[in-house]
């Protein structure tokens, strides 16, 4: 099961980067950026998975040497990454709207200032 998560996250990251590099439509580029972000989030959560682990919420009487807990740091990083990803997507779409206002197109081949 955990191997499937790693394969799926690798696939999402590669698909996102492929979309960013090969598509000329700016909206599709923003979608590719979001897909890569989802793949990174899945990878972080998969790394932090601990089979049989319990939540790290306990009282002093509940601690025993055989109990082990799930690391909460990857979950916190993923929540932060989700918020940052939503903000980056919103900002990117706002820039795409401004480019469309200025140039009348969202095709990167036709926008002269976006040529490398």
Biopython code that builds the backbone (N, CA, C, O; Angstrom):
import numpy as np
from Bio.PDB.StructureBuilder import StructureBuilder

atoms = [
    (1, "UNK", "N", (0.820, -1.196, 0.000)),
    (1, "UNK", "CA", (0.000, 0.000, 0.000)),
    (1, "UNK", "C", (0.866, 1.263, 0.000)),
    (1, "UNK", "O", (0.599, 2.203, -0.749)),
    (2, "UNK", "N", (1.894, 1.282, 0.835)),
    (2, "UNK", "CA", (2.733, 2.468, 0.919)),
    (2, "UNK", "C", (3.552, 2.632, -0.368)),
    (2, "UNK", "O", (3.854, 3.758, -0.763)),
    (3, "UNK", "N", (3.911, 1.534, -1.019)),
    (3, "UNK", "CA", (4.627, 1.620, -2.295)),
    (3, "UNK", "C", (3.762, 2.292, -3.352)),
    (3, "UNK", "O", (4.265, 3.055, -4.177)),
    (4, "UNK", "N", (2.459, 2.011, -3.329)),
    (4, "UNK", "CA", (1.536, 2.658, -4.264)),
    (4, "UNK", "C", (1.521, 4.174, -4.053)),
    (4, "UNK", "O", (1.442, 4.930, -5.021)),
    (5, "UNK", "N", (1.595, 4.619, -2.807)),
    (5, "UNK", "CA", (1.634, 6.053, -2.526)),
    (5, "UNK", "C", (2.883, 6.702, -3.116)),
    (5, "UNK", "O", (2.812, 7.796, -3.676)),
    (6, "UNK", "N", (4.025, 6.029, -2.989)),
    (6, "UNK", "CA", (5.261, 6.572, -3.557)),
    (6, "UNK", "C", (5.190, 6.634, -5.086)),
    (6, "UNK", "O", (5.616, 7.618, -5.690)),
    (7, "UNK", "N", (4.658, 5.597, -5.697)),
    (7, "UNK", "CA", (4.534, 5.575, -7.157)),
    (7, "UNK", "C", (3.556, 6.658, -7.615)),
    (7, "UNK", "O", (3.814, 7.357, -8.594)),
    (8, "UNK", "N", (2.439, 6.793, -6.911)),
    (8, "UNK", "CA", (1.447, 7.807, -7.282)),
    (8, "UNK", "C", (2.004, 9.214, -7.103)),
    (8, "UNK", "O", (1.762, 10.083, -7.941)),
    (9, "UNK", "N", (2.748, 9.452, -6.023)),
    (9, "UNK", "CA", (3.318, 10.787, -5.819)),
    (9, "UNK", "C", (4.368, 11.094, -6.887)),
    (9, "UNK", "O", (4.426, 12.214, -7.394)),
    (10, "UNK", "N", (5.193, 10.112, -7.229)),
    (10, "UNK", "CA", (6.181, 10.315, -8.303)),
    (10, "UNK", "C", (5.481, 10.613, -9.618)),
    (10, "UNK", "O", (5.905, 11.496, -10.363)),
    (11, "UNK", "N", (4.405, 9.877, -9.907)),
    (11, "UNK", "CA", (3.648, 10.096, -11.140)),
    (11, "UNK", "C", (3.041, 11.496, -11.175)),
    (11, "UNK", "O", (3.091, 12.161, -12.210)),
    (12, "UNK", "N", (2.469, 11.951, -10.064)),
    (12, "UNK", "CA", (1.870, 13.283, -10.023)),
    (12, "UNK", "C", (2.923, 14.383, -10.193)),
    (12, "UNK", "O", (2.687, 15.372, -10.887)),
    (13, "UNK", "N", (4.073, 14.209, -9.564)),
    (13, "UNK", "CA", (5.136, 15.208, -9.695)),
    (13, "UNK", "C", (5.638, 15.273, -11.132)),
    (13, "UNK", "O", (5.811, 16.361, -11.681)),
    (14, "UNK", "N", (5.871, 14.121, -11.739)),
    (14, "UNK", "CA", (6.353, 14.089, -13.126)),
    (14, "UNK", "C", (5.297, 14.645, -14.075)),
    (14, "UNK", "O", (5.627, 15.392, -14.996)),
    (15, "UNK", "N", (4.027, 14.289, -13.860)),
    (15, "UNK", "CA", (2.956, 14.803, -14.706)),
    (15, "UNK", "C", (2.835, 16.320, -14.586)),
    (15, "UNK", "O", (2.625, 17.011, -15.582)),
    (16, "UNK", "N", (2.967, 16.832, -13.372)),
    (16, "UNK", "CA", (2.913, 18.281, -13.173)),
    (16, "UNK", "C", (4.053, 18.992, -13.871)),
    (16, "UNK", "O", (3.839, 20.001, -14.544)),
    (17, "UNK", "N", (5.274, 18.473, -13.717)),
    (17, "UNK", "CA", (6.423, 19.105, -14.377)),
    (17, "UNK", "C", (6.329, 18.987, -15.901)),
    (17, "UNK", "O", (6.705, 19.911, -16.622)),
    (18, "UNK", "N", (5.827, 17.854, -16.385)),
    (18, "UNK", "CA", (5.640, 17.691, -17.825)),
    (18, "UNK", "C", (4.661, 18.735, -18.356)),
    (18, "UNK", "O", (4.886, 19.330, -19.410)),
    (19, "UNK", "N", (3.576, 18.950, -17.618)),
    (19, "UNK", "CA", (2.586, 19.937, -18.039)),
    (19, "UNK", "C", (3.165, 21.346, -18.018)),
    (19, "UNK", "O", (2.899, 22.138, -18.921)),
    (20, "UNK", "N", (3.947, 21.661, -17.002)),
    (20, "UNK", "CA", (4.558, 22.992, -16.908)),
    (20, "UNK", "C", (5.495, 23.243, -18.087)),
    (20, "UNK", "O", (5.512, 24.339, -18.646)),
    (21, "UNK", "N", (6.268, 22.238, -18.462)),
    (21, "UNK", "CA", (7.292, 22.419, -19.492)),
    (21, "UNK", "C", (6.705, 22.398, -20.903)),
    (21, "UNK", "O", (7.168, 23.149, -21.761)),
    (22, "UNK", "N", (5.711, 21.571, -21.165)),
    (22, "UNK", "CA", (5.277, 21.361, -22.545)),
    (22, "UNK", "C", (4.080, 22.181, -22.981)),
    (22, "UNK", "O", (3.892, 22.362, -24.184)),
    (23, "UNK", "N", (3.267, 22.683, -22.079)),
    (23, "UNK", "CA", (2.051, 23.397, -22.474)),
    (23, "UNK", "C", (2.323, 24.885, -22.631)),
    (23, "UNK", "O", (3.108, 25.467, -21.882)),
    (24, "UNK", "N", (1.674, 25.486, -23.603)),
    (24, "UNK", "CA", (1.838, 26.911, -23.864)),
    (24, "UNK", "C", (0.703, 27.746, -23.280)),
    (24, "UNK", "O", (0.827, 28.967, -23.178)),
    (25, "UNK", "N", (-0.392, 27.110, -22.898)),
    (25, "UNK", "CA", (-1.504, 27.802, -22.280)),
    (25, "UNK", "C", (-1.161, 28.052, -20.817)),
    (25, "UNK", "O", (-0.777, 27.123, -20.107)),
    (26, "UNK", "N", (-1.293, 29.296, -20.357)),
    (26, "UNK", "CA", (-0.894, 29.628, -18.992)),
    (26, "UNK", "C", (-1.788, 28.989, -17.935)),
    (26, "UNK", "O", (-1.318, 28.671, -16.843)),
    (27, "UNK", "N", (-3.058, 28.797, -18.239)),
    (27, "UNK", "CA", (-3.950, 28.141, -17.277)),
    (27, "UNK", "C", (-3.534, 26.681, -17.099)),
    (27, "UNK", "O", (-3.544, 26.166, -15.981)),
    (28, "UNK", "N", (-3.173, 26.018, -18.185)),
    (28, "UNK", "CA", (-2.701, 24.635, -18.088)),
    (28, "UNK", "C", (-1.383, 24.553, -17.316)),
    (28, "UNK", "O", (-1.130, 23.577, -16.610)),
    (29, "UNK", "N", (-0.553, 25.578, -17.454)),
    (29, "UNK", "CA", (0.693, 25.628, -16.695)),
    (29, "UNK", "C", (0.412, 25.752, -15.200)),
    (29, "UNK", "O", (1.079, 25.109, -14.390)),
    (30, "UNK", "N", (-0.559, 26.565, -14.833)),
    (30, "UNK", "CA", (-0.937, 26.706, -13.424)),
    (30, "UNK", "C", (-1.527, 25.393, -12.899)),
    (30, "UNK", "O", (-1.271, 25.016, -11.755)),
    (31, "UNK", "N", (-2.305, 24.706, -13.715)),
    (31, "UNK", "CA", (-2.848, 23.404, -13.310)),
    (31, "UNK", "C", (-1.712, 22.400, -13.106)),
    (31, "UNK", "O", (-1.749, 21.613, -12.161)),
    (32, "UNK", "N", (-0.717, 22.419, -13.971)),
    (32, "UNK", "CA", (0.444, 21.539, -13.801)),
    (32, "UNK", "C", (1.193, 21.834, -12.517)),
    (32, "UNK", "O", (1.667, 20.917, -11.846)),
    (33, "UNK", "N", (1.302, 23.106, -12.172)),
    (33, "UNK", "CA", (1.940, 23.495, -10.912)),
    (33, "UNK", "C", (1.163, 22.935, -9.720)),
    (33, "UNK", "O", (1.761, 22.463, -8.753)),
    (34, "UNK", "N", (-0.145, 22.986, -9.789)),
    (34, "UNK", "CA", (-0.980, 22.448, -8.706)),
    (34, "UNK", "C", (-0.859, 20.925, -8.610)),
    (34, "UNK", "O", (-0.815, 20.371, -7.512)),
    (35, "UNK", "N", (-0.806, 20.263, -9.742)),
    (35, "UNK", "CA", (-0.667, 18.797, -9.728)),
    (35, "UNK", "C", (0.659, 18.387, -9.103)),
    (35, "UNK", "O", (0.708, 17.438, -8.320)),
    (36, "UNK", "N", (1.728, 19.089, -9.439)),
    (36, "UNK", "CA", (3.022, 18.794, -8.825)),
    (36, "UNK", "C", (2.973, 19.045, -7.317)),
    (36, "UNK", "O", (3.580, 18.305, -6.542)),
    (37, "UNK", "N", (2.261, 20.075, -6.909)),
    (37, "UNK", "CA", (2.110, 20.373, -5.486)),
    (37, "UNK", "C", (1.363, 19.250, -4.766)),
    (37, "UNK", "O", (1.732, 18.873, -3.654)),
    (38, "UNK", "N", (0.328, 18.722, -5.386)),
    (38, "UNK", "CA", (-0.409, 17.599, -4.788)),
    (38, "UNK", "C", (0.487, 16.370, -4.658)),
    (38, "UNK", "O", (0.406, 15.644, -3.667)),
    (39, "UNK", "N", (1.335, 16.136, -5.649)),
    (39, "UNK", "CA", (2.261, 15.011, -5.575)),
    (39, "UNK", "C", (3.257, 15.156, -4.441)),
    (39, "UNK", "O", (3.568, 14.176, -3.762)),
    (40, "UNK", "N", (3.761, 16.357, -4.226)),
    (40, "UNK", "CA", (4.692, 16.593, -3.119)),
    (40, "UNK", "C", (3.983, 16.398, -1.773)),
    (40, "UNK", "O", (4.560, 15.837, -0.842)),
    (41, "UNK", "N", (2.737, 16.862, -1.675)),
    (41, "UNK", "CA", (1.981, 16.659, -0.436)),
    (41, "UNK", "C", (1.773, 15.176, -0.146)),
    (41, "UNK", "O", (1.917, 14.738, 0.995)),
    (42, "UNK", "N", (1.436, 14.405, -1.174)),
    (42, "UNK", "CA", (1.268, 12.961, -0.980)),
    (42, "UNK", "C", (2.578, 12.308, -0.565)),
    (42, "UNK", "O", (2.575, 11.399, 0.265)),
    (43, "UNK", "N", (3.694, 12.753, -1.125)),
    (43, "UNK", "CA", (4.998, 12.204, -0.759)),
    (43, "UNK", "C", (5.328, 12.507, 0.700)),
    (43, "UNK", "O", (5.807, 11.627, 1.415)),
    (44, "UNK", "N", (5.083, 13.724, 1.147)),
    (44, "UNK", "CA", (5.378, 14.080, 2.540)),
    (44, "UNK", "C", (4.541, 13.250, 3.496)),
    (44, "UNK", "O", (5.058, 12.750, 4.495)),
    (45, "UNK", "N", (3.254, 13.094, 3.207)),
    (45, "UNK", "CA", (2.388, 12.293, 4.076)),
    (45, "UNK", "C", (2.809, 10.826, 4.056)),
    (45, "UNK", "O", (2.761, 10.161, 5.090)),
    (46, "UNK", "N", (3.218, 10.317, 2.909)),
    (46, "UNK", "CA", (3.645, 8.917, 2.821)),
    (46, "UNK", "C", (4.927, 8.673, 3.598)),
    (46, "UNK", "O", (5.100, 7.610, 4.196)),
    (47, "UNK", "N", (5.825, 9.645, 3.595)),
    (47, "UNK", "CA", (7.063, 9.495, 4.360)),
    (47, "UNK", "C", (6.770, 9.475, 5.859)),
    (47, "UNK", "O", (7.418, 8.751, 6.615)),
    (48, "UNK", "N", (5.788, 10.275, 6.284)),
    (48, "UNK", "CA", (5.467, 10.345, 7.703)),
    (48, "UNK", "C", (4.573, 9.227, 8.206)),
    (48, "UNK", "O", (4.287, 9.166, 9.402)),
    (49, "UNK", "N", (4.119, 8.333, 7.322)),
    (49, "UNK", "CA", (3.223, 7.246, 7.732)),
    (49, "UNK", "C", (3.972, 6.229, 8.578)),
    (49, "UNK", "O", (5.097, 5.844, 8.259)),
    (50, "UNK", "N", (3.333, 5.800, 9.659)),
    (50, "UNK", "CA", (3.916, 4.812, 10.552)),
    (50, "UNK", "C", (2.851, 3.748, 10.827)),
    (50, "UNK", "O", (1.925, 4.006, 11.596)),
    (51, "UNK", "N", (2.955, 2.556, 10.221)),
    (51, "UNK", "CA", (1.893, 1.563, 10.414)),
    (51, "UNK", "C", (1.792, 1.130, 11.874)),
    (51, "UNK", "O", (2.783, 0.766, 12.508)),
    (52, "UNK", "N", (0.594, 1.181, 12.374)),
    (52, "UNK", "CA", (0.358, 0.787, 13.760)),
    (52, "UNK", "C", (0.609, 1.887, 14.765)),
    (52, "UNK", "O", (0.414, 1.682, 15.963)),
    (53, "UNK", "N", (1.037, 3.049, 14.306)),
    (53, "UNK", "CA", (1.304, 4.160, 15.214)),
    (53, "UNK", "C", (0.015, 4.803, 15.685)),
    (53, "UNK", "O", (-1.014, 4.726, 15.012)),
    (54, "UNK", "N", (0.077, 5.433, 16.835)),
    (54, "UNK", "CA", (-1.094, 6.112, 17.383)),
    (54, "UNK", "C", (-0.868, 7.616, 17.346)),
    (54, "UNK", "O", (0.239, 8.095, 17.097)),
    (55, "UNK", "N", (-1.929, 8.335, 17.597)),
    (55, "UNK", "CA", (-1.829, 9.795, 17.616)),
    (55, "UNK", "C", (-0.949, 10.230, 18.790)),
    (55, "UNK", "O", (-1.012, 9.622, 19.858)),
    (56, "UNK", "N", (-0.138, 11.262, 18.614)),
    (56, "UNK", "CA", (0.771, 11.691, 19.688)),
    (56, "UNK", "C", (0.061, 12.548, 20.748)),
    (56, "UNK", "O", (0.572, 13.586, 21.168)),
    (57, "UNK", "N", (-1.102, 12.099, 21.163)),
    (57, "UNK", "CA", (-1.848, 12.775, 22.223)),
    (57, "UNK", "C", (-1.967, 11.771, 23.367)),
    (57, "UNK", "O", (-2.560, 10.705, 23.202)),
    (58, "UNK", "N", (-1.412, 12.106, 24.505)),
    (58, "UNK", "CA", (-1.409, 11.165, 25.607)),
    (58, "UNK", "C", (-1.372, 11.914, 26.934)),
    (58, "UNK", "O", (-1.022, 13.091, 27.007)),
    (59, "UNK", "N", (-1.741, 11.194, 27.957)),
    (59, "UNK", "CA", (-1.606, 11.704, 29.320)),
    (59, "UNK", "C", (-0.475, 10.928, 29.978)),
    (59, "UNK", "O", (-0.107, 9.867, 29.474)),
    (60, "UNK", "N", (0.096, 11.410, 31.088)),
    (60, "UNK", "CA", (1.243, 10.722, 31.704)),
    (60, "UNK", "C", (0.962, 9.269, 32.077)),
    (60, "UNK", "O", (1.895, 8.466, 32.094)),
    (61, "UNK", "N", (-0.276, 8.898, 32.374)),
    (61, "UNK", "CA", (-0.578, 7.517, 32.731)),
    (61, "UNK", "C", (-0.666, 6.580, 31.546)),
    (61, "UNK", "O", (-0.643, 5.363, 31.732)),
    (62, "UNK", "N", (-0.763, 7.094, 30.352)),
    (62, "UNK", "CA", (-0.941, 6.262, 29.163)),
    (62, "UNK", "C", (0.365, 5.831, 28.516)),
    (62, "UNK", "O", (0.347, 4.971, 27.636)),
    (63, "UNK", "N", (1.475, 6.385, 28.912)),
    (63, "UNK", "CA", (2.743, 6.078, 28.253)),
    (63, "UNK", "C", (3.238, 4.717, 28.716)),
    (63, "UNK", "O", (3.369, 4.470, 29.914)),
    (64, "UNK", "N", (3.512, 3.838, 27.762)),
    (64, "UNK", "CA", (4.157, 2.567, 28.054)),
    (64, "UNK", "C", (5.261, 2.352, 27.019)),
    (64, "UNK", "O", (5.195, 2.912, 25.925)),
    (65, "UNK", "N", (6.264, 1.557, 27.347)),
    (65, "UNK", "CA", (7.420, 1.403, 26.450)),
    (65, "UNK", "C", (7.082, 0.778, 25.098)),
    (65, "UNK", "O", (7.829, 0.970, 24.138)),
    (66, "UNK", "N", (5.978, 0.035, 24.993)),
    (66, "UNK", "CA", (5.663, -0.627, 23.721)),
    (66, "UNK", "C", (4.915, 0.281, 22.751)),
    (66, "UNK", "O", (4.788, -0.068, 21.578)),
    (67, "UNK", "N", (4.417, 1.426, 23.195)),
    (67, "UNK", "CA", (3.661, 2.318, 22.317)),
    (67, "UNK", "C", (4.600, 3.184, 21.491)),
    (67, "UNK", "O", (5.614, 3.675, 21.987)),
    (68, "UNK", "N", (4.247, 3.362, 20.233)),
    (68, "UNK", "CA", (4.983, 4.308, 19.403)),
    (68, "UNK", "C", (3.968, 5.178, 18.680)),
    (68, "UNK", "O", (2.842, 4.764, 18.403)),
    (69, "UNK", "N", (4.399, 6.386, 18.386)),
    (69, "UNK", "CA", (3.495, 7.394, 17.872)),
    (69, "UNK", "C", (3.846, 7.768, 16.442)),
    (69, "UNK", "O", (4.964, 7.547, 15.976)),
    (70, "UNK", "N", (2.874, 8.334, 15.768)),
    (70, "UNK", "CA", (3.083, 8.871, 14.428)),
    (70, "UNK", "C", (3.715, 10.250, 14.581)),
    (70, "UNK", "O", (3.328, 11.029, 15.452)),
    (71, "UNK", "N", (4.686, 10.541, 13.728)),
    (71, "UNK", "CA", (5.355, 11.836, 13.771)),
    (71, "UNK", "C", (4.405, 12.916, 13.246)),
    (71, "UNK", "O", (3.958, 12.814, 12.104)),
    (72, "UNK", "N", (4.082, 13.944, 14.032)),
    (72, "UNK", "CA", (3.133, 14.964, 13.568)),
    (72, "UNK", "C", (3.757, 16.024, 12.650)),
    (72, "UNK", "O", (3.026, 16.812, 12.050)),
    (73, "UNK", "N", (5.070, 16.061, 12.528)),
    (73, "UNK", "CA", (5.730, 17.091, 11.726)),
    (73, "UNK", "C", (5.351, 17.005, 10.240)),
    (73, "UNK", "O", (5.034, 18.042, 9.656)),
    (74, "UNK", "N", (5.366, 15.824, 9.592)),
    (74, "UNK", "CA", (4.957, 15.787, 8.179)),
    (74, "UNK", "C", (3.513, 16.237, 7.958)),
    (74, "UNK", "O", (3.202, 16.844, 6.933)),
    (75, "UNK", "N", (2.637, 15.943, 8.909)),
    (75, "UNK", "CA", (1.257, 16.388, 8.779)),
    (75, "UNK", "C", (1.162, 17.906, 8.867)),
    (75, "UNK", "O", (0.420, 18.530, 8.108)),
    (76, "UNK", "N", (1.907, 18.494, 9.784)),
    (76, "UNK", "CA", (1.908, 19.952, 9.914)),
    (76, "UNK", "C", (2.513, 20.606, 8.673)),
    (76, "UNK", "O", (2.012, 21.627, 8.202)),
    (77, "UNK", "N", (3.594, 20.016, 8.142)),
    (77, "UNK", "CA", (4.193, 20.549, 6.923)),
    (77, "UNK", "C", (3.237, 20.464, 5.739)),
    (77, "UNK", "O", (3.193, 21.373, 4.910)),
    (78, "UNK", "N", (2.473, 19.379, 5.657)),
    (78, "UNK", "CA", (1.526, 19.228, 4.568)),
    (78, "UNK", "C", (0.391, 20.236, 4.672)),
    (78, "UNK", "O", (-0.031, 20.800, 3.663)),
    (79, "UNK", "N", (-0.104, 20.466, 5.877)),
    (79, "UNK", "CA", (-1.143, 21.488, 6.039)),
    (79, "UNK", "C", (-0.631, 22.864, 5.626)),
    (79, "UNK", "O", (-1.337, 23.627, 4.966)),
    (80, "UNK", "N", (0.591, 23.171, 6.015)),
    (80, "UNK", "CA", (1.187, 24.437, 5.606)),
    (80, "UNK", "C", (1.367, 24.487, 4.094)),
    (80, "UNK", "O", (1.129, 25.524, 3.475)),
    (81, "UNK", "N", (1.782, 23.388, 3.502)),
    (81, "UNK", "CA", (1.983, 23.326, 2.057)),
    (81, "UNK", "C", (0.671, 23.485, 1.294)),
    (81, "UNK", "O", (0.651, 24.082, 0.217)),
    (82, "UNK", "N", (-0.415, 22.961, 1.835)),
    (82, "UNK", "CA", (-1.719, 23.115, 1.188)),
    (82, "UNK", "C", (-2.121, 24.582, 1.148)),
    (82, "UNK", "O", (-2.604, 25.071, 0.127)),
    (83, "UNK", "N", (-1.924, 25.279, 2.253)),
    (83, "UNK", "CA", (-2.263, 26.703, 2.302)),
    (83, "UNK", "C", (-1.383, 27.504, 1.347)),
    (83, "UNK", "O", (-1.879, 28.367, 0.622)),
    (84, "UNK", "N", (-0.087, 27.223, 1.342)),
    (84, "UNK", "CA", (0.824, 27.933, 0.442)),
    (84, "UNK", "C", (0.488, 27.618, -1.014)),
    (84, "UNK", "O", (0.524, 28.509, -1.863)),
    (85, "UNK", "N", (0.165, 26.364, -1.308)),
    (85, "UNK", "CA", (-0.202, 25.985, -2.672)),
    (85, "UNK", "C", (-1.462, 26.687, -3.152)),
    (85, "UNK", "O", (-1.546, 27.084, -4.314)),
    (86, "UNK", "N", (-2.441, 26.843, -2.270)),
    (86, "UNK", "CA", (-3.659, 27.559, -2.647)),
    (86, "UNK", "C", (-3.360, 29.029, -2.928)),
    (86, "UNK", "O", (-3.904, 29.608, -3.868)),
    (87, "UNK", "N", (-2.499, 29.628, -2.118)),
    (87, "UNK", "CA", (-2.128, 31.032, -2.341)),
    (87, "UNK", "C", (-1.335, 31.204, -3.633)),
    (87, "UNK", "O", (-1.552, 32.167, -4.369)),
    (88, "UNK", "N", (-0.428, 30.290, -3.910)),
    (88, "UNK", "CA", (0.357, 30.367, -5.147)),
    (88, "UNK", "C", (-0.552, 30.191, -6.366)),
    (88, "UNK", "O", (-0.380, 30.878, -7.374)),
    (89, "UNK", "N", (-1.512, 29.281, -6.277)),
    (89, "UNK", "CA", (-2.451, 29.080, -7.384)),
    (89, "UNK", "C", (-3.299, 30.327, -7.609)),
    (89, "UNK", "O", (-3.502, 30.742, -8.750)),
    (90, "UNK", "N", (-3.793, 30.923, -6.528)),
    (90, "UNK", "CA", (-4.600, 32.137, -6.664)),
    (90, "UNK", "C", (-3.778, 33.274, -7.263)),
    (90, "UNK", "O", (-4.259, 33.992, -8.139)),
    (91, "UNK", "N", (-2.562, 33.440, -6.802)),
    (91, "UNK", "CA", (-1.700, 34.500, -7.333)),
    (91, "UNK", "C", (-1.355, 34.246, -8.802)),
    (91, "UNK", "O", (-1.328, 35.179, -9.604)),
    (92, "UNK", "N", (-1.094, 33.000, -9.151)),
    (92, "UNK", "CA", (-0.776, 32.661, -10.535)),
    (92, "UNK", "C", (-1.962, 32.929, -11.457)),
    (92, "UNK", "O", (-1.791, 33.450, -12.560)),
    (93, "UNK", "N", (-3.154, 32.577, -11.009)),
    (93, "UNK", "CA", (-4.336, 32.832, -11.830)),
    (93, "UNK", "C", (-4.611, 34.328, -11.961)),
    (93, "UNK", "O", (-5.080, 34.785, -13.003)),
    (94, "UNK", "N", (-4.321, 35.093, -10.903)),
    (94, "UNK", "CA", (-4.462, 36.551, -11.004)),
    (94, "UNK", "C", (-3.480, 37.118, -12.029)),
    (94, "UNK", "O", (-3.831, 38.015, -12.795)),
    (95, "UNK", "N", (-2.261, 36.600, -12.044)),
    (95, "UNK", "CA", (-1.283, 37.041, -13.046)),
    (95, "UNK", "C", (-1.715, 36.645, -14.457)),
    (95, "UNK", "O", (-1.512, 37.405, -15.405)),
    (96, "UNK", "N", (-2.305, 35.468, -14.598)),
    (96, "UNK", "CA", (-2.798, 35.039, -15.910)),
    (96, "UNK", "C", (-3.914, 35.977, -16.373)),
    (96, "UNK", "O", (-3.981, 36.317, -17.554)),
    (97, "UNK", "N", (-4.779, 36.393, -15.467)),
    (97, "UNK", "CA", (-5.841, 37.336, -15.839)),
    (97, "UNK", "C", (-5.262, 38.679, -16.274)),
    (97, "UNK", "O", (-5.740, 39.271, -17.242)),
    (98, "UNK", "N", (-4.246, 39.163, -15.577)),
    (98, "UNK", "CA", (-3.607, 40.425, -15.958)),
    (98, "UNK", "C", (-2.903, 40.311, -17.313)),
    (98, "UNK", "O", (-2.946, 41.241, -18.118)),
    (99, "UNK", "N", (-2.260, 39.174, -17.560)),
    (99, "UNK", "CA", (-1.617, 38.953, -18.860)),
    (99, "UNK", "C", (-2.667, 38.927, -19.961)),
    (99, "UNK", "O", (-2.441, 39.459, -21.049)),
    (100, "UNK", "N", (-3.804, 38.318, -19.688)),
    (100, "UNK", "CA", (-4.877, 38.284, -20.679)),
    (100, "UNK", "C", (-5.426, 39.681, -20.932)),
    (100, "UNK", "O", (-5.745, 40.018, -22.072)),
    (101, "UNK", "N", (-5.542, 40.502, -19.889)),
    (101, "UNK", "CA", (-5.975, 41.894, -20.064)),
    (101, "UNK", "C", (-4.975, 42.680, -20.919)),
    (101, "UNK", "O", (-5.365, 43.439, -21.807)),
    (102, "UNK", "N", (-3.706, 42.490, -20.645)),
    (102, "UNK", "CA", (-2.663, 43.273, -21.323)),
    (102, "UNK", "C", (-2.468, 42.847, -22.773)),
    (102, "UNK", "O", (-2.377, 43.694, -23.661)),
    (103, "UNK", "N", (-2.402, 41.545, -23.019)),
    (103, "UNK", "CA", (-2.034, 41.043, -24.337)),
    (103, "UNK", "C", (-3.194, 40.439, -25.122)),
    (103, "UNK", "O", (-3.076, 40.225, -26.328)),
    (104, "UNK", "N", (-4.305, 40.164, -24.457)),
    (104, "UNK", "CA", (-5.449, 39.580, -25.154)),
    (104, "UNK", "C", (-5.320, 38.098, -25.423)),
    (104, "UNK", "O", (-6.144, 37.545, -26.152)),
    (105, "UNK", "N", (-4.330, 37.435, -24.873)),
    (105, "UNK", "CA", (-4.125, 36.005, -25.059)),
    (105, "UNK", "C", (-3.418, 35.434, -23.828)),
    (105, "UNK", "O", (-2.770, 36.152, -23.066)),
    (106, "UNK", "N", (-3.565, 34.126, -23.663)),
    (106, "UNK", "CA", (-2.825, 33.457, -22.591)),
    (106, "UNK", "C", (-1.868, 32.409, -23.160)),
    (106, "UNK", "O", (-1.394, 31.532, -22.438)),
    (107, "UNK", "N", (-1.597, 32.508, -24.430)),
    (107, "UNK", "CA", (-0.637, 31.628, -25.090)),
    (107, "UNK", "C", (0.757, 32.238, -24.945)),
    (107, "UNK", "O", (0.983, 33.373, -25.363)),
    (108, "UNK", "N", (1.669, 31.509, -24.369)),
    (108, "UNK", "CA", (3.000, 32.054, -24.101)),
    (108, "UNK", "C", (3.790, 32.322, -25.384)),
    (108, "UNK", "O", (4.713, 33.137, -25.375)),
    (109, "UNK", "N", (3.449, 31.659, -26.468)),
    (109, "UNK", "CA", (4.164, 31.895, -27.721)),
    (109, "UNK", "C", (3.808, 33.260, -28.318)),
    (109, "UNK", "O", (4.596, 33.842, -29.064)),
    (110, "UNK", "N", (2.625, 33.759, -27.987)),
    (110, "UNK", "CA", (2.177, 35.029, -28.559)),
    (110, "UNK", "C", (2.481, 36.226, -27.661)),
    (110, "UNK", "O", (2.415, 37.369, -28.114)),
    (111, "UNK", "N", (2.808, 35.980, -26.418)),
    (111, "UNK", "CA", (3.119, 37.081, -25.504)),
    (111, "UNK", "C", (4.600, 37.367, -25.631)),
    (111, "UNK", "O", (5.423, 36.519, -25.285)),
    (112, "UNK", "N", (4.950, 38.524, -26.110)),
    (112, "UNK", "CA", (6.351, 38.803, -26.451)),
    (112, "UNK", "C", (7.252, 38.909, -25.235)),
    (112, "UNK", "O", (8.425, 38.548, -25.327)),
    (113, "UNK", "N", (6.762, 39.385, -24.106)),
    (113, "UNK", "CA", (7.629, 39.536, -22.931)),
    (113, "UNK", "C", (7.871, 38.220, -22.209)),
    (113, "UNK", "O", (8.760, 38.150, -21.360)),
    (114, "UNK", "N", (7.112, 37.176, -22.516)),
    (114, "UNK", "CA", (7.315, 35.884, -21.859)),
    (114, "UNK", "C", (8.233, 34.963, -22.643)),
    (114, "UNK", "O", (8.472, 33.827, -22.234)),
    (115, "UNK", "N", (8.748, 35.444, -23.767)),
    (115, "UNK", "CA", (9.680, 34.617, -24.525)),
    (115, "UNK", "C", (11.031, 34.614, -23.846)),
    (115, "UNK", "O", (11.500, 35.654, -23.383)),
    (116, "UNK", "N", (11.666, 33.444, -23.784)),
    (116, "UNK", "CA", (12.929, 33.304, -23.077)),
    (116, "UNK", "C", (14.079, 33.666, -23.863)),
    (116, "UNK", "O", (15.208, 33.591, -23.377)),
]
sb = StructureBuilder()
sb.init_structure("model")
sb.init_model(0)
sb.init_chain("A")
sb.init_seg("    ")
for serial, (resi, resn, name, xyz) in enumerate(atoms, 1):
    if name == "N":
        sb.init_residue(resn, " ", resi, " ")
    sb.init_atom(name, np.array(xyz, "f"), 0.0, 1.0, " ", f" {name:<3s}", serial, name[0])
structure = sb.get_structure()
